[in-house]
Amino acid sequence: MKSSMRAFCLGVALHVLGLAAASGVAAEADTRALDEQIQSIKQDVVALNRDLFVLEEELLFPANTQVAVFLSMDVGEFFALDTVELRLDDKQVSKYLYTPREAEALLKGGVQRLYLGNLRTGEHELVALFTGKGPNGQDYSRGAQLKFEKAVSAKYLELRISDQQRKAQPEFQIKDWE
């Protein structure tokens, strides 16, 4: 009787081990399927987030009232940029402090969007104040201004810092992209 009981217990144990091994294989397959579903959901969330961002920009900044201001630099031999402050119609709309890495990126051809906002049609004035290190490493502060007409379409303005070789000075301009 003891041997048959042992055989029965051994049979039950082997059966349980077999079920555990089978469930382990099934659990591993379920885990892989779950991982694939999670990755698919993540991709859907990223795509949805991108679409929502585009819709939000269109809603907050419709093309007929939109004004965007960009900054670019050329060479940088006579000026090392620290900060840029933007004033639109005598109201500060942006102020940005640059790290050396960001200034270097601009010198390598990068363009930064400094400001995106809404503006009614009509005449406006943009003033940009630049601070940094000028020729011979001295503190340098300059400004540029532009009076422009905002029409029904979007308005794009570029602040451009470039070196003026014959004067050995930096030049600050605001360009209207019509």
C-alpha positions as CSV (number, residue, x, y, z in Angstrom):
1,M,0.0,0.0,0.0
2,K,2.9,2.3,0.8
3,S,4.5,1.7,-2.5
4,S,1.2,2.3,-4.4
5,M,0.7,5.5,-2.3
6,R,4.3,6.6,-3.2
7,A,3.6,5.8,-6.9
8,F,0.4,7.8,-6.7
9,C,2.1,10.8,-5.1
10,L,5.0,10.5,-7.6
11,G,2.5,10.5,-10.4
12,V,0.7,13.5,-9.0
13,A,4.0,15.3,-8.6
14,L,5.0,14.5,-12.1
15,H,1.6,15.6,-13.4
16,V,1.9,18.9,-11.5
17,L,5.5,19.5,-12.8
18,G,4.2,18.8,-16.3
19,L,1.4,21.3,-15.9
20,A,3.9,23.9,-14.4
21,A,6.2,23.4,-17.3
22,A,3.4,23.7,-19.8
23,S,2.1,26.8,-18.1
24,G,5.6,28.2,-18.1
25,V,5.8,27.9,-21.9
26,A,2.3,29.3,-22.2
27,A,3.2,32.2,-19.8
28,E,6.3,32.9,-21.8
29,A,4.2,33.1,-25.0
30,D,1.6,35.3,-23.3
31,T,4.4,37.6,-22.1
32,R,5.7,38.0,-25.6
33,A,2.3,38.7,-27.0
34,L,1.7,41.2,-24.2
35,D,5.0,42.9,-25.0
36,E,4.1,43.2,-28.7
37,Q,0.7,44.7,-27.7
38,I,2.4,47.2,-25.4
39,Q,4.8,48.3,-28.1
40,S,1.9,48.7,-30.6
41,I,0.0,50.9,-28.0
42,K,3.1,53.0,-27.4
43,Q,3.4,53.7,-31.2
44,D,-0.2,54.6,-31.3
45,V,0.2,57.0,-28.4
46,V,3.2,58.7,-30.0
47,A,1.3,59.2,-33.3
48,L,-1.7,60.5,-31.4
49,N,0.4,62.9,-29.4
50,R,2.0,64.3,-32.6
51,D,-1.4,64.8,-34.2
52,L,-2.7,66.5,-31.1
53,F,0.3,68.8,-31.0
54,V,-0.3,69.9,-34.7
55,L,-4.0,70.5,-33.9
56,E,-3.2,72.5,-30.8
57,E,-0.7,74.7,-32.8
58,E,-3.4,75.3,-35.5
59,L,-6.0,76.1,-32.9
60,L,-3.8,78.4,-30.7
61,F,-2.0,80.1,-33.6
62,P,-4.2,80.3,-36.7
63,A,-2.2,81.2,-39.8
64,N,-4.1,84.4,-40.3
65,T,-2.9,85.9,-36.9
66,Q,0.4,84.0,-36.6
67,V,3.7,85.7,-36.2
68,A,7.0,83.8,-35.8
69,V,10.4,85.2,-35.0
70,F,13.6,83.1,-35.7
71,L,17.2,83.7,-34.9
72,S,20.3,82.7,-37.0
73,M,24.0,83.5,-36.8
74,D,26.8,83.7,-39.3
75,V,30.5,83.2,-38.4
76,G,30.5,84.7,-34.9
77,E,34.1,86.0,-35.0
78,F,33.2,89.4,-33.6
79,F,30.3,88.5,-31.3
80,A,29.6,85.7,-28.7
81,L,25.8,85.6,-28.0
82,D,24.6,85.5,-24.4
83,T,21.0,86.7,-24.5
84,V,18.3,87.9,-26.8
85,E,15.2,89.9,-25.7
86,L,12.2,90.5,-28.0
87,R,9.8,93.3,-27.6
88,L,6.7,93.5,-29.8
89,D,4.8,96.8,-29.7
90,D,6.7,97.8,-26.5
91,K,5.8,94.6,-24.7
92,Q,8.4,91.9,-23.8
93,V,7.4,88.7,-25.5
94,S,10.6,86.6,-25.2
95,K,13.9,86.6,-23.4
96,Y,16.4,83.8,-23.9
97,L,19.7,83.0,-22.2
98,Y,22.1,80.9,-24.4
99,T,24.4,78.2,-23.2
100,P,27.7,77.9,-25.0
101,R,26.5,74.8,-26.7
102,E,23.3,76.4,-28.0
103,A,25.3,79.4,-29.3
104,E,27.7,77.0,-31.0
105,A,24.8,75.2,-32.7
106,L,23.6,78.5,-34.1
107,L,27.1,79.2,-35.5
108,K,27.0,75.8,-37.2
109,G,23.9,76.8,-39.2
110,G,21.1,76.2,-36.7
111,V,18.0,78.4,-36.6
112,Q,16.0,78.8,-33.4
113,R,12.3,79.8,-33.2
114,L,12.4,82.5,-30.5
115,Y,8.7,83.4,-30.5
116,L,5.4,82.2,-31.9
117,G,2.3,84.2,-31.2
118,N,-0.9,85.8,-32.4
119,L,-0.9,89.4,-33.8
120,R,-3.8,91.4,-35.2
121,T,-3.5,92.9,-38.7
122,G,-2.0,96.3,-39.0
123,E,1.3,98.1,-38.3
124,H,3.6,96.7,-35.5
125,E,7.2,97.2,-34.3
126,L,9.6,94.5,-33.3
127,V,12.7,95.4,-31.2
128,A,15.4,92.8,-30.5
129,L,18.1,93.5,-27.9
130,F,21.3,91.4,-28.1
131,T,23.9,91.0,-25.3
132,G,27.1,89.1,-25.3
133,K,30.9,89.5,-25.8
134,G,32.0,91.7,-28.6
135,P,35.4,92.3,-30.2
136,N,38.3,91.9,-27.8
137,G,36.1,90.1,-25.3
138,Q,34.3,93.2,-24.0
139,D,30.6,93.3,-22.9
140,Y,28.5,94.2,-25.9
141,S,24.9,95.2,-26.2
142,R,23.1,96.2,-29.4
143,G,19.6,96.4,-30.7
144,A,17.7,96.2,-34.0
145,Q,14.2,97.2,-34.8
146,L,11.8,96.7,-37.6
147,K,8.4,98.3,-38.3
148,F,6.3,95.9,-40.3
149,E,2.8,95.5,-41.6
150,K,0.9,92.4,-40.5
151,A,-1.5,91.2,-43.2
152,V,-4.1,88.4,-43.0
153,S,-1.5,85.7,-43.7
154,A,1.2,84.4,-41.3
155,K,4.2,86.6,-40.7
156,Y,7.8,85.3,-40.5
157,L,10.7,87.5,-39.2
158,E,14.3,86.5,-38.9
159,L,16.9,88.0,-36.5
160,R,20.3,87.7,-38.2
161,I,23.6,88.2,-36.5
162,S,26.5,88.3,-38.9
163,D,30.1,89.6,-39.0
164,Q,30.9,92.7,-40.9
165,Q,34.5,92.1,-42.0
166,R,35.4,95.6,-43.1
167,K,34.4,97.2,-39.8
168,A,35.4,94.3,-37.7
169,Q,32.1,94.5,-35.9
170,P,29.0,92.3,-35.7
171,E,25.9,93.3,-37.6
172,F,22.3,92.8,-36.3
173,Q,19.4,92.8,-38.7
174,I,15.8,91.9,-38.8
175,K,14.6,90.4,-42.1
176,D,10.9,90.2,-43.1
177,W,10.2,87.0,-45.0
178,E,7.2,88.1,-47.1
